[in-house]
Amino acid sequence: MSNQTDNLTRCRWPGTDELYIKYHDEEWGKEVHDDETFFQFLILESAQAGLSWITILRRREAYRNAFANFDVQKVAAFTEEDADRLMQDEGIIRNRLKIKTSITNAQLFIGIQKEFGSFDKYLYSFMPNGKAIMNHSNATPATSPESDAIAKDMKKRGFKFFGTTICYAFMQATGMVNDHIPTCSFK
């Protein structure tokens, strides 16, 4: 399960890809509580549906440029013309449904912020005792009871491209769950 380099032990999944290693070491499993980061990963994880994460990670800067530096207010105000413009952007996945969903999800995200005070408070209301989960096993699940509950509630609210598997990946990306193997230097 591990990947030994530079006298560091890493989870195996980043392999030798430098971008994946940087993401693993600096972001994956690191707990964040700011809505800007949550919105960024909502856009990116939704875009990833049906694709590999490295495909999206390699395009993150293009997504940042295309989606107004992940400014939720600006994305929520995107129009049909903006969707047409994004369909011409070769730096992102040009899937009209995913693009339109990102705009709708931004609007829904703002609604949750208004209802709960922040998206962070909303998400952590599903977590045991309002805390992140530290996984001490070598097993990395694809879903959890928490991702099931969050995805179900978000679907009820109208979010799309955010089922339980994508939700769990979102939770890993934002440190709501830390799935680094126990011997990982970055646990």
C-alpha positions, -999 to +999 in steps of 0.1 A: +000+000+000+030+024+004+052+042-020+087+049-006+107+078-020+131+104-005+130+085+028+093+094+030+065+069+030+035+077+009+002+061+000+007+041-032-020+059-053+001+090-064+027+067-080+055+087-096+034+115-111+048+148-097+015+166-098-002+137-080+026+135-054+023+173-047-014+170-044-011+140-020+016+156+001+001+191+003-037+188+000-053+154+002-066+146+036-056+181+050-086+195+069-099+228+056-129+249+068-131+277+042-160+278+018-138+290-011-119+257-010-151+237-006-166+255-037-134+248-057-136+211-049-173+210-056-166+223-091-136+200-096-151+168-082-183+173-101-163+178-133-145+145-125-176+124-126-168+095-150-132+106-154-099+101-135-090+126-109-056+133-125-074+144-157-091+172-136-061+179-115-040+186-146-068+211-157-073+228-124-057+261-135-079+261-166-109+255-144-098+283-121-096+307-151-129+294-166-148+296-133-139+331-121-111+320-097-138+297-081-157+328-069-191+313-060-210+346-064-196+352-099-202+316-110-237+317-097-244+347-119-231+330-151-255+332-180-263+310-210-237+330-228-211+321-202-221+284-206-216+288-244-182+305-238-171+276-215-181+251-241-154+266-263-127+264-236-103+236-245-088+237-210-118+222-193-140+192-199-165+206-224-196+189-212-226+212-213-245+194-186-215+196-162-210+232-170-246+241-164-246+220-133-216+240-120-236+272-123-267+257-106-246+241-079-230+275-072-265+290-067-275+261-044-241+265-025-250+301-018-285+290-005-268+266+019-244+294+031-275+316+038-293+288+056-264+274+077-241+305+079-214+286+059-210+256+037-185+244+062-212+243+090-235+225+067-210+198+058-198+193+094-233+189+106-232+154+091-199+145+107-196+125+139-194+151+167-189+177+140-153+165+135-132+152+106-127+114+105-092+100+109-090+066+092-064+044+110-068+013+088-051+005+055-085+003+038-097+032+017-134+030+012-152+046-018-181+058+003-192+062+039-224+066+059-215+103+060-209+106+023-242+088+017-261+112+040-245+144+025-250+132-011-286+123-004-293+157+012-275+176-015-295+157-042-327+166-024-316+202-025-310+200-063-273+194-066-261+172-095-229+153-102-224+148-065-234+112-056-219+094-026-187+083-044-179+118-056-189+132-022-165+108-005-137+119-029-146+155-020-144+146+017-109+132+012-098+162-008-109+186+019-097+166+049-132+158+062-118+123+062-081+115+063-075+082+044-037+083+043-024+049+052-012+047+088+025+047+079+022+076+054+046+105+063+017+129+054-010+114+077 
